């Protein structure tokens, strides 16, 4: 069965949801949803977090997945307009920052002139716009243009032409703030794997990028296709770990195909960053997106109100389990620093809870006496609820001691 039905069909499945029909998800539709989510959910928050540091005046969003430009004015291309709109909003805020979007016309792994030796430098626009090139053609020019500016890279390393080890290493070793969003099409990855099994030349390339030949032991049987696919993605993520302190995240996005039916997109986004603020921004973006999809899952079906109530109750139970797990970990590790404990919980539950929900749980635990804080600087009366920082120390109360304290308090009354 082909993964993509009609590559020219950009209709998103939600448009047919009301008629109860499930429309096959095309590649352009997948990319459209992915881009919109990244821009609205992640890029905006990422840029604002950079502006809050007052260090950076400009950031970039490089989208190298390929933009169809045939017969269209590149300057007025609909893919550029949302970036320009967001850029205007960011410049008008109290802490402004300039956002430049660089969109490439060809897919990231497409070398049109790979056999010609040295390629001519690609002209990079100073403002948001489209480059008539692929990433493998434009990378030297783009990396020189963005220099030390924070940059989000949306790339496909396993597309028409496989990235070499040098291609990915150039990104891993970048010293400026670098956010990698690596798009892995499951169909493309499957095809590459089967080709590399038969072709020694491709096998060498795959081994170089994955930095291991363990992929050769994976099964080629159709019955184990999904298991093999996940193993390949895990091997790729493992090859990146030594370059990033924060955990590499493998993101799959659900999509509402029709009322009552949610499926995962046939792709994985490998996310890597060195900034904790960026890690938190992507966590929030993914959590908001997932909740939005599942909250709409039963719109238009029978007993819609009952399903909505069930969903809200499930979210509440999940948050109760999160609180219990946080207390258990805090007591077991005798965790002293809230930022460190929250970061561990974010990594363990990535995309399931908002950062604000972790903080709300801590406030509740402080009020209930489950944990106490030794403030380096006690909160003032007009500060309201303040979060413990790295200079503040948490002290966890064991359950038996907490019960004694509560019993003693009730006895006094």
HUMO-V14826 format. One record per residue. N is the residue number from 0. RES is the residue in three letters. PHI is phi in whole degrees, -180 to 180 (999 if undefined). D_LAST is the distance of its C-alpha to the last C-alpha in Angstrom with 1 decimal. Layout:
n->{N,N}
res->{RES,RES}
phi->{PHI,PHI}
d_last->{D_LAST,D_LAST}
//
This chain:
n->{0,1,2,3,4,5,6,7,8,9,10,11,12,13,14,15,16,17,18,19,20,21,22,23,24,25,26,27,28,29,30,31,32,33,34,35,36,37,38,39,40,41,42,43,44,45,46,47,48,49,50,51,52,53,54,55,56,57,58,59,60,61,62,63,64,65,66,67,68,69,70,71,72,73,74,75,76,77,78,79,80,81,82,83,84,85,86,87,88,89,90,91,92,93,94,95,96,97,98,99,100,101,102,103,104,105,106,107,108,109,110,111,112,113,114,115,116,117,118,119,120,121,122,123,124,125,126,127,128,129,130,131,132,133,134,135,136,137,138,139,140,141,142,143,144,145,146,147,148,149,150,151,152,153,154,155,156,157,158,159,160,161,162,163,164,165,166,167,168,169,170,171,172,173,174,175,176,177,178,179,180,181,182,183,184,185,186,187,188,189,190,191,192,193,194,195,196,197,198,199,200,201,202,203,204,205,206,207,208,209,210,211,212,213,214,215,216,217,218,219,220,221,222,223,224,225,226,227,228,229,230,231,232,233,234,235,236,237,238,239,240,241,242,243,244,245,246,247,248,249,250,251,252,253,254,255,256,257,258,259,260,261,262,263,264,265,266,267,268,269,270,271,272,273,274,275,276,277,278,279,280,281,282,283,284,285,286,287,288,289,290,291,292,293,294,295,296,297,298,299,300,301,302,303,304,305,306,307,308,309,310,311,312,313,314,315,316,317,318,319,320,321,322,323,324,325,326,327,328,329,330,331,332,333,334,335,336,337,338,339,340,341,342,343,344,345,346,347,348,349,350,351,352,353,354,355,356,357,358,359,360,361,362,363,364,365,366,367,368,369,370,371,372,373,374,375,376,377,378,379,380,381,382,383,384,385,386,387,388,389,390,391,392,393,394,395,396,397,398,399,400,401,402,403,404,405,406,407,408,409,410,411,412}
res->{UNK,UNK,UNK,UNK,UNK,UNK,UNK,UNK,UNK,UNK,UNK,UNK,UNK,UNK,UNK,UNK,UNK,UNK,UNK,UNK,UNK,UNK,UNK,UNK,UNK,UNK,UNK,UNK,UNK,UNK,UNK,UNK,UNK,UNK,UNK,UNK,UNK,UNK,UNK,UNK,UNK,UNK,UNK,UNK,UNK,UNK,UNK,UNK,UNK,UNK,UNK,UNK,UNK,UNK,UNK,UNK,UNK,UNK,UNK,UNK,UNK,UNK,UNK,UNK,UNK,UNK,UNK,UNK,UNK,UNK,UNK,UNK,UNK,UNK,UNK,UNK,UNK,UNK,UNK,UNK,UNK,UNK,UNK,UNK,UNK,UNK,UNK,UNK,UNK,UNK,UNK,UNK,UNK,UNK,UNK,UNK,UNK,UNK,UNK,UNK,UNK,UNK,UNK,UNK,UNK,UNK,UNK,UNK,UNK,UNK,UNK,UNK,UNK,UNK,UNK,UNK,UNK,UNK,UNK,UNK,UNK,UNK,UNK,UNK,UNK,UNK,UNK,UNK,UNK,UNK,UNK,UNK,UNK,UNK,UNK,UNK,UNK,UNK,UNK,UNK,UNK,UNK,UNK,UNK,UNK,UNK,UNK,UNK,UNK,UNK,UNK,UNK,UNK,UNK,UNK,UNK,UNK,UNK,UNK,UNK,UNK,UNK,UNK,UNK,UNK,UNK,UNK,UNK,UNK,UNK,UNK,UNK,UNK,UNK,UNK,UNK,UNK,UNK,UNK,UNK,UNK,UNK,UNK,UNK,UNK,UNK,UNK,UNK,UNK,UNK,UNK,UNK,UNK,UNK,UNK,UNK,UNK,UNK,UNK,UNK,UNK,UNK,UNK,UNK,UNK,UNK,UNK,UNK,UNK,UNK,UNK,UNK,UNK,UNK,UNK,UNK,UNK,UNK,UNK,UNK,UNK,UNK,UNK,UNK,UNK,UNK,UNK,UNK,UNK,UNK,UNK,UNK,UNK,UNK,UNK,UNK,UNK,UNK,UNK,UNK,UNK,UNK,UNK,UNK,UNK,UNK,UNK,UNK,UNK,UNK,UNK,UNK,UNK,UNK,UNK,UNK,UNK,UNK,UNK,UNK,UNK,UNK,UNK,UNK,UNK,UNK,UNK,UNK,UNK,UNK,UNK,UNK,UNK,UNK,UNK,UNK,UNK,UNK,UNK,UNK,UNK,UNK,UNK,UNK,UNK,UNK,UNK,UNK,UNK,UNK,UNK,UNK,UNK,UNK,UNK,UNK,UNK,UNK,UNK,UNK,UNK,UNK,UNK,UNK,UNK,UNK,UNK,UNK,UNK,UNK,UNK,UNK,UNK,UNK,UNK,UNK,UNK,UNK,UNK,UNK,UNK,UNK,UNK,UNK,UNK,UNK,UNK,UNK,UNK,UNK,UNK,UNK,UNK,UNK,UNK,UNK,UNK,UNK,UNK,UNK,UNK,UNK,UNK,UNK,UNK,UNK,UNK,UNK,UNK,UNK,UNK,UNK,UNK,UNK,UNK,UNK,UNK,UNK,UNK,UNK,UNK,UNK,UNK,UNK,UNK,UNK,UNK,UNK,UNK,UNK,UNK,UNK,UNK,UNK,UNK,UNK,UNK,UNK,UNK,UNK,UNK,UNK,UNK,UNK,UNK,UNK,UNK,UNK,UNK,UNK,UNK,UNK,UNK,UNK,UNK,UNK,UNK,UNK,UNK,UNK,UNK,UNK,UNK,UNK,UNK,UNK,UNK,UNK,UNK,UNK,UNK,UNK,UNK}
phi->{999,-73,-71,-104,-83,-135,-65,-97,-91,-98,-68,-83,-63,-62,-69,-107,-62,-66,-92,75,-103,-101,-92,-66,-84,-85,-63,-58,-66,-59,-66,-63,-65,-61,-64,-62,-63,-62,-67,-76,-91,-115,-59,-62,-68,-61,-64,-67,-66,-67,-62,-65,-77,60,-104,-105,-106,-150,-142,-125,-125,-103,-106,-112,-86,104,-119,-72,-116,-60,74,-124,-77,-58,-67,-112,-61,-61,-73,-84,-60,-61,-68,-64,-63,-63,-61,-65,-63,-65,-72,-94,-82,-63,-119,-74,-149,-87,-113,-115,-105,-113,-109,-101,-71,-108,-56,-59,-108,-134,-103,-66,-120,-62,-86,-94,77,-67,-102,-68,-65,-92,-76,-103,-66,-77,-122,-57,-177,-110,-102,-84,-161,-102,-62,-67,-86,-97,-53,-58,-68,-67,-62,-70,-69,-78,44,-96,-82,-60,-143,-99,-111,-107,-132,-120,-78,-123,-92,-59,-125,-67,-61,-87,-61,-66,-62,-78,-64,-59,-80,-62,-89,-64,-85,-71,-52,-131,-114,-103,-119,-99,-85,-117,-74,-62,-67,-64,-66,-64,-63,-62,-61,-66,-68,-66,-62,-94,-114,-59,-65,-68,-60,-63,-65,-64,-62,-66,-72,-81,60,-166,-108,-64,-63,-66,-87,-74,-75,-100,-71,-60,-66,-110,-59,-65,-63,-64,-61,-64,-66,-63,-65,-63,-65,-65,-63,-62,-68,-94,-60,-70,-96,-135,-75,-73,-62,-72,-110,-104,-108,-118,-104,-78,-143,-81,-84,-167,-51,87,-124,-120,-127,-88,-61,-81,-159,-128,-105,-91,-111,-138,-152,-110,-104,-66,-63,-68,-59,-67,-63,-69,-58,-65,-62,-69,-63,-61,-64,-60,-65,-62,-66,-73,-69,-91,-56,-108,-67,90,-104,-65,59,-59,-64,-65,-64,-64,-64,-61,-66,-62,-65,-66,-62,-64,-64,-63,-70,-66,-66,-62,-62,-63,-68,-65,-64,-61,-69,-62,-69,-65,-92,48,-62,-100,-115,-63,-56,-70,-65,-63,-64,-64,-68,-59,-66,-74,-124,-57,82,-99,-139,-77,-59,-62,-73,-61,-66,-64,-64,-62,-58,-65,-67,-67,-68,-86,85,-63,-137,-120,-123,-94,-78,-68,-129,-55,-62,-85,-64,-94,-83,73,-78,-116,-86,-63,-102,-65,-84,-100,-116,-90,-127,-91,-97,-65,-60,-66,-70,-65,-65,-63,-62,-68,-66,-66,-67,-67,-65,-67,-84}
d_last->{71.6,71.7,68.4,69.6,71.4,72.9,72.4,73.4,70.8,67.9,66.2,62.5,61.2,58.6,61.5,62.5,59.0,59.2,62.4,60.9,63.3,62.6,64.8,65.6,64.0,66.8,66.7,67.0,64.1,62.0,62.8,62.1,58.6,57.9,59.2,57.3,54.0,54.7,55.7,52.9,50.0,50.9,53.6,51.9,48.6,50.5,52.6,49.7,47.9,51.2,51.5,48.0,49.3,52.0,54.4,56.4,58.4,59.8,59.1,61.2,60.8,63.8,64.3,67.2,66.9,69.9,70.4,73.2,75.3,78.5,79.8,76.9,76.6,74.4,73.2,72.0,70.8,67.8,66.1,66.2,64.9,61.2,61.2,62.9,60.4,57.4,59.2,59.6,55.9,55.0,57.4,55.9,52.3,50.8,51.4,54.7,56.3,59.7,59.8,63.2,63.8,66.8,67.8,70.6,73.2,73.7,71.3,69.9,72.0,75.4,78.2,81.1,83.3,82.1,85.7,86.9,85.4,84.0,82.5,82.7,79.7,77.6,77.1,73.4,72.4,70.5,68.4,67.0,69.8,71.6,73.6,76.6,75.9,73.8,71.2,73.6,76.2,74.0,71.5,73.3,73.7,70.1,68.6,70.7,69.7,65.9,66.2,62.8,61.2,58.2,59.6,58.5,61.3,61.6,64.3,65.8,67.0,68.5,70.6,74.4,74.8,72.5,70.9,72.2,70.2,71.3,70.1,66.5,66.4,67.4,64.1,62.0,63.3,62.7,60.8,59.6,56.5,57.7,56.1,58.0,57.9,60.5,61.5,62.6,64.4,64.1,67.6,69.1,67.3,68.6,72.1,72.0,70.9,73.7,76.2,75.2,75.6,79.2,80.1,80.1,80.2,76.9,75.4,76.0,74.2,71.2,70.9,71.1,68.3,66.0,67.0,67.3,69.7,67.1,67.5,70.9,69.2,67.4,68.6,71.0,70.5,69.5,66.9,65.0,65.5,61.9,60.9,63.8,62.8,59.2,60.6,62.9,60.2,58.0,61.0,61.5,57.9,58.2,61.2,59.2,56.2,57.8,58.3,54.6,51.4,49.2,49.6,52.4,51.1,53.1,52.4,53.5,53.1,52.6,54.6,54.5,57.9,57.4,54.6,52.7,54.6,53.4,55.6,55.5,58.2,61.0,60.3,57.8,56.9,56.5,54.2,54.3,52.9,52.1,49.6,45.9,45.7,48.6,46.9,43.8,46.1,47.9,44.7,43.5,47.0,47.2,43.7,44.4,47.8,46.7,43.9,46.4,48.9,46.6,45.0,48.5,49.6,49.2,50.3,53.0,52.5,51.6,47.9,47.2,43.8,42.7,43.9,42.1,38.8,39.5,40.2,37.0,34.9,36.9,36.1,32.4,32.7,34.8,32.2,29.5,32.0,32.6,29.0,28.8,32.1,31.2,28.1,30.3,33.0,30.8,29.3,32.7,34.6,31.8,33.0,32.7,34.4,33.3,36.8,38.2,35.7,36.1,39.9,39.8,37.9,40.3,43.2,41.8,41.0,43.7,44.1,41.2,38.3,38.4,37.5,35.1,33.2,32.8,31.4,29.0,27.7,27.2,25.2,22.9,22.7,21.9,19.1,17.6,18.0,20.8,23.1,22.9,25.7,27.3,29.1,32.4,32.1,28.5,28.4,29.0,27.1,30.0,30.6,28.0,27.5,29.8,31.0,31.2,34.9,37.0,36.0,32.3,30.8,28.5,26.3,25.2,22.2,23.2,21.5,20.5,18.9,17.2,15.7,14.6,12.9,11.1,10.2,9.0,6.8,5.3,5.4,3.8,0.0}
//
